[in-house]
């Protein structure tokens, strides 16, 4: 995982760094998604894609810190916020399922 794939002047690319950079790119992209959704809706909006990008970016960044870097500070810094993102995804999915099964005006409301 530490074998160099390419040397770009001051940056040496290894498989671990590519995973870490991809994770950072996904984690950063979530802010652009949130900005676009807020601008489109003309109010502060956090779309589900924000949380999906948070989880996927965190997983890749965590993999980098575990196997590519072996950095305990990076592991802790990434793992705990990732748990919040995972919680938010599951909370949304749980609430979405509850909203689909009970619809206002349905047979149980009559």
Buried (B, 14 or more C-beta within 10 A) or exposed (E): EEEEEEEEEEEEEBBBBBBBBBBBEBBEBBEEBBEEBBEEEEEEBEBBBBBBBBBBBBBBBBBBBBBBBEEEEBBEBBBEEBEEBBEBBEEEEEEEEEEEEEEEEEEEEE
